[in-house]
Amino acid sequence: MEEIVTILEPWYNSIIALLGFTIVRYLYKGVILKILRKVTELSPFSYDEDVLEAFEQPINLMLFIGGIYTAINLAPISTDSWAYILDRILRSAIVLCFFWGCYNMSDTTHGVLLKVLERAGIRSEEAVSNIFSTVLRILIVVLCFVTIAKEWNYDISGFVASLGIGSLAVAFAAKDALANVFGSLVIILDKPFQVGEWVLANGYEGIVEKVTFRSTCLRTFPHELVYIPNSLLSNTSIINYSRREKRRIDFVLGLTYGTTHEQMLTVISRIQKYLEAQEDLHTDEVRVHFFEYGASSLNLRITCHAKTADGLRYLDIVQRINLALMDIMEEIGVGCAFPSTSVYFETPLKKELVSVKDLVESANEKG
């Protein structure tokens, strides 16, 4: 027994350090994580739990490697010849654990990205967010490799150059696809429209149904689906009808030439008062004017603005106005004119009375 104690005595510090890190690992897994999870339940941030789960295993591995590293340094052995290797292994392990946690958190970042896009008013497709997540994971792996290679004094210039040449080749091979990707980024950042809005883009008019990395899908009013490449949308004019704060109502009402001066003034006054009393119209922008002697009518121009951008509600407002104008004209005793032509002869036509009997006889003679 004494011999065993004598042999282990120089290793006491290493054994104590290893046991200490082991205890810390169990405390971390059994106590500290539970406390942190309780804290995250009170936090307003929605992804605290995901962050903890992402870094749980990397931190546990880091504590294990730290215990081994400390135990070796405290061991009664000479480490001068390979101390630099231990240091590089430790630093590489720290880098690896950090990027491992970031890699695990890329799914969390995927969720955060969706949340950010929704708050920005863009409901992105799941496939788009998956692409973001995949690109992020690739970047994490590349950065981890480059950082660890630098720790071991590996010349990464050739690797970086090969990446540049490879990227250039990919860019030339998929320049149209990349143009669509950058076009989608322009749409996301500039936000010219949202899913569900009524737009006119690249000559097509309809409702935006979805936005992907490659194209934007419009549902036209005849119910066709149109897929427009995002590279075209980023370089063309886009009219967003859904974002109008008001819609203009502008039409001509033609009255017959039999309308008197007093009737015309009464019609104008009644229409003006009616439109100014409507709650769903901008009353300060109502205009009613007798502005033209038409070919077959006395024309009134009526202009106002509806307090809506919705197409169906706009049609309801216009219909109500048209029915009210009919009532006003009926009450005043005037009517709408229609296109007509009057023909006048300078000399009267010769009137001849022909009996039916003569017509029958003439027809028989010719027959």
C-alpha positions in Angstrom: 0.0 0.0 0.0 2.8 2.4 0.9 4.5 1.6 -2.3 1.4 2.5 -4.3 1.1 5.8 -2.4 4.7 6.5 -3.0 4.3 5.9 -6.8 1.1 8.0 -7.0 2.4 10.8 -4.8 4.0 12.8 -7.7 0.8 12.4 -9.7 -1.5 13.9 -7.0 -1.7 17.3 -8.7 -2.6 15.7 -12.0 -5.2 13.4 -10.5 -6.7 16.3 -8.5 -6.9 18.5 -11.6 -8.6 15.7 -13.6 -11.1 15.0 -10.8 -11.7 18.8 -10.5 -12.6 19.2 -14.1 -14.7 16.0 -14.0 -16.7 17.4 -11.1 -17.1 20.7 -12.9 -18.4 18.8 -16.0 -21.0 17.0 -13.9 -22.0 20.2 -12.2 -22.3 21.9 -15.6 -24.5 19.2 -17.0 -26.6 18.6 -13.8 -26.8 22.0 -12.2 -25.6 24.9 -14.2 -27.5 24.0 -17.4 -30.8 23.6 -15.3 -30.2 27.0 -13.8 -29.5 28.6 -17.2 -32.7 27.0 -18.6 -34.7 28.5 -15.8 -33.2 31.9 -16.6 -34.0 31.5 -20.3 -37.7 31.0 -19.5 -37.7 34.5 -18.1 -35.8 36.0 -21.0 -37.6 37.9 -23.8 -35.3 36.4 -26.4 -37.0 33.4 -28.1 -33.9 31.4 -28.9 -32.0 31.2 -25.6 -32.9 27.5 -25.2 -31.6 26.8 -28.7 -28.3 28.5 -28.0 -27.9 26.4 -24.8 -28.5 23.2 -26.7 -26.2 24.2 -29.5 -23.2 24.8 -27.1 -24.0 22.1 -24.6 -21.9 19.4 -26.1 -19.0 21.7 -27.3 -18.6 23.1 -23.8 -18.7 19.6 -22.3 -16.0 18.5 -24.6 -14.0 21.6 -23.9 -14.1 20.9 -20.2 -12.9 17.4 -20.8 -10.0 18.5 -23.0 -9.1 21.2 -20.5 -8.9 18.6 -17.7 -6.6 16.3 -19.8 -4.4 19.3 -20.8 -4.1 20.5 -17.1 -3.4 17.0 -15.9 -0.6 16.5 -18.5 1.0 19.8 -17.6 1.0 18.9 -13.9 2.2 15.4 -14.4 5.8 14.5 -13.3 7.0 14.1 -16.8 9.0 16.4 -19.1 6.8 18.1 -21.7 9.4 20.6 -22.9 9.9 18.8 -26.3 6.3 18.7 -27.2 4.7 21.5 -25.2 4.1 23.5 -28.3 2.1 20.6 -29.7 -0.1 20.5 -26.6 -0.6 24.2 -26.9 -1.7 23.9 -30.5 -4.0 21.0 -29.7 -5.6 23.0 -27.0 -6.1 26.1 -29.2 -7.4 23.9 -32.0 -9.8 22.2 -29.7 -11.1 25.6 -28.5 -11.6 26.7 -32.1 -13.2 23.5 -33.0 -15.7 23.6 -30.1 -16.6 27.2 -30.8 -17.3 26.6 -34.5 -19.1 23.3 -33.5 -21.5 25.4 -31.4 -21.9 27.9 -34.2 -22.6 25.1 -36.6 -25.3 23.6 -34.3 -26.8 27.1 -33.9 -27.2 27.5 -37.7 -30.7 26.0 -37.4 -31.4 28.6 -34.7 -30.1 31.3 -37.0 -32.4 29.9 -39.6 -35.3 30.6 -37.3 -34.0 34.0 -36.3 -33.7 34.8 -40.0 -37.3 33.9 -40.6 -38.3 36.1 -37.7 -36.3 39.1 -39.0 -37.8 38.7 -42.5 -41.3 38.6 -41.1 -40.7 41.7 -39.0 -39.4 43.4 -42.1 -42.6 42.6 -43.8 -41.3 39.8 -46.0 -42.8 36.3 -45.6 -40.0 34.3 -47.1 -40.4 30.7 -48.4 -38.9 27.9 -46.2 -36.7 26.9 -49.1 -35.1 30.4 -49.1 -34.3 30.2 -45.4 -32.9 26.7 -45.9 -30.5 28.1 -48.5 -29.4 30.8 -46.1 -28.8 28.2 -43.4 -26.8 25.9 -45.8 -24.7 28.8 -46.9 -24.0 29.8 -43.3 -23.0 26.2 -42.4 -20.6 26.1 -45.3 -19.0 29.4 -44.2 -18.6 28.1 -40.7 -16.9 24.9 -41.8 -14.5 26.8 -44.1 -13.7 29.3 -41.4 -13.0 26.5 -38.9 -10.7 24.7 -41.3 -8.8 27.9 -42.1 -8.4 28.9 -38.5 -7.2 25.5 -37.4 -4.8 25.3 -40.3 -3.4 28.7 -39.4 -2.8 27.4 -35.8 -0.6 24.6 -37.3 1.3 27.1 -39.5 -0.2 25.6 -42.6 0.1 27.8 -45.7 -3.5 28.5 -46.6 -2.7 30.9 -49.5 -2.9 28.0 -52.0 -6.2 26.9 -50.5 -7.6 30.5 -50.7 -6.4 30.8 -54.2 -8.0 27.6 -55.2 -11.2 28.8 -53.6 -11.0 32.0 -55.6 -10.4 30.1 -58.9 -13.2 27.7 -58.1 -15.6 30.5 -57.1 -14.7 32.3 -60.4 -15.5 29.1 -62.4 -18.8 28.6 -60.5 -19.7 32.3 -61.0 -19.2 32.0 -64.8 -21.1 28.8 -65.0 -24.0 30.0 -63.0 -24.0 33.7 -63.6 -27.8 33.7 -64.4 -28.6 31.9 -61.2 -26.3 34.2 -59.2 -28.1 37.2 -60.9 -31.4 35.9 -59.6 -29.9 35.4 -56.1 -28.6 39.0 -56.0 -32.0 40.1 -57.4 -33.8 38.3 -54.5 -31.4 40.0 -52.0 -32.3 43.4 -53.6 -36.0 42.5 -53.2 -35.5 41.5 -49.6 -33.6 44.7 -48.7 -35.6 47.2 -50.8 -39.0 45.6 -50.0 -41.0 46.8 -53.1 -43.7 44.4 -52.3 -44.9 41.7 -49.9 -46.6 38.4 -50.4 -50.3 39.0 -50.9 -49.9 42.5 -52.5 -51.3 43.5 -55.9 -48.4 44.6 -58.2 -47.6 45.3 -61.9 -44.1 44.0 -62.7 -42.3 43.3 -65.9 -45.6 43.6 -67.8 -47.6 41.2 -65.6 -50.3 42.2 -63.1 -51.4 40.1 -60.2 -51.1 39.1 -56.6 -47.7 38.1 -55.2 -47.9 34.5 -54.0 -44.3 33.6 -53.1 -40.7 34.9 -53.4 -37.9 32.4 -53.8 -34.2 32.8 -54.5 -34.7 32.3 -58.2 -38.1 33.9 -59.0 -41.2 35.7 -57.8 -44.5 34.0 -58.4 -47.5 36.2 -59.4 -51.1 35.0 -59.6 -52.7 37.0 -62.4 -56.4 37.9 -62.3 -57.3 35.3 -64.9 -55.6 32.9 -62.3 -52.5 32.0 -64.3 -49.3 31.6 -62.4 -46.4 33.7 -63.7 -42.8 33.1 -62.5 -40.6 36.2 -63.0 -36.9 35.8 -62.5 -35.7 38.1 -59.7 -32.9 39.4 -61.9 -35.5 41.0 -64.1 -37.5 42.4 -61.2 -34.4 44.1 -59.7 -34.0 46.0 -63.0 -37.5 46.9 -63.9 -40.2 49.3 -62.7 -42.7 47.8 -60.2 -46.1 49.4 -59.5 -47.5 48.3 -56.1 -51.2 49.0 -56.2 -51.8 47.7 -52.6 -49.7 50.5 -51.1 -51.9 53.3 -52.4 -53.3 55.3 -49.6 -56.3 56.3 -51.8 -57.7 55.6 -55.2 -58.8 58.3 -57.7 -62.3 58.3 -59.0 -62.4 60.4 -62.2 -65.2 60.2 -64.8 -67.3 62.3 -67.2 -71.1 62.6 -66.8 -72.8 63.8 -70.0 -76.2 65.5 -69.7 -78.5 66.2 -72.6 -78.5 69.5 -74.4 -82.0 70.0 -73.2 -80.6 70.7 -69.7 -81.3 74.3 -68.6 -78.9 76.7 -66.9 -80.7 76.4 -63.6 -80.8 72.6 -63.8 -77.1 72.5 -64.5 -76.2 74.6 -61.4 -78.6 72.4 -59.3 -77.0 69.2 -60.5 -73.5 70.5 -59.8 -74.4 71.7 -56.3 -76.3 68.5 -55.4 -73.4 66.2 -56.6 -70.8 68.3 -54.8 -72.7 68.2 -51.5 -73.4 64.5 -51.8 -69.7 63.6 -52.4 -68.5 65.9 -49.6 -70.8 64.1 -47.1 -69.3 60.6 -47.8 -67.1 59.3 -45.0 -65.1 57.0 -47.3 -64.0 59.8 -49.6 -61.4 62.5 -49.1 -63.9 65.4 -48.9 -61.2 68.1 -49.4 -60.5 66.7 -52.9 -64.0 66.6 -54.4 -64.2 68.5 -57.7 -67.4 68.8 -59.9 -67.2 71.1 -62.9 -69.2 71.7 -66.1 -66.2 71.8 -68.4 -67.1 70.9 -72.0 -69.7 71.2 -74.7 -69.5 67.7 -76.2 -70.7 66.5 -79.6 -73.9 65.3 -78.1 -73.8 66.1 -74.4 -73.0 68.8 -71.8 -70.1 67.2 -69.9 -69.5 67.3 -66.2 -66.2 66.2 -64.9 -66.3 64.6 -61.4 -63.1 63.9 -59.5 -62.6 62.6 -56.0 -60.5 60.1 -54.0 -61.6 57.0 -52.2 -60.1 56.2 -48.8 -59.1 52.6 -49.8 -56.6 50.6 -51.9 -58.8 47.5 -51.9 -60.3 46.7 -55.3 -63.6 45.3 -54.1 -64.3 48.1 -51.7 -63.4 50.7 -54.4 -65.9 49.1 -56.8 -68.6 49.3 -54.0 -67.9 53.0 -53.5 -68.1 53.7 -57.2 -71.3 51.8 -57.5 -72.9 53.7 -54.6 -71.8 57.0 -56.2 -73.3 56.1 -59.6 -76.6 55.0 -58.1 -76.8 58.3 -56.1 -76.1 60.3 -59.2 -79.0 58.6 -61.0 -81.3 59.5 -58.1 -80.1 63.2 -58.3 -80.7 63.4 -62.0 -84.1 61.8 -61.7 -85.2 64.2 -59.0 -84.0 67.3 -60.9 -85.5 66.0 -64.2 -82.4 65.8 -66.4 -81.0 62.8 -68.2 -77.8 61.3 -69.5 -77.0 62.0 -73.2 -76.0 59.3 -75.6 -74.2 59.6 -79.0 -76.6 60.7 -81.7 -76.5 62.3 -85.2 -79.0 64.8 -86.7 -79.3 65.1 -90.5 -80.7 68.3 -92.1 -81.7 68.7 -95.8 -81.3 72.1 -97.4 -84.3 71.4 -99.8 -87.5 69.6 -98.7 -87.9 66.1 -100.0 -90.7 65.6 -102.6 -93.6 63.8 -100.9 -95.4 61.2 -103.0 -98.2 59.1 -101.8 -98.2 55.6 -103.3 -101.0 53.3 -102.6 -100.6 49.7 -101.7 -102.5 48.6 -104.8 -100.1 50.5 -107.1 -97.1 48.9 -105.4 -98.6 45.4 -105.9 -99.5 46.1 -109.6 -96.0 47.4 -110.2 -94.4 44.3 -108.7 -96.6 42.0 -110.8 -95.6 43.8 -114.0 -91.9 43.4 -113.2 -92.4 39.8 -112.1 
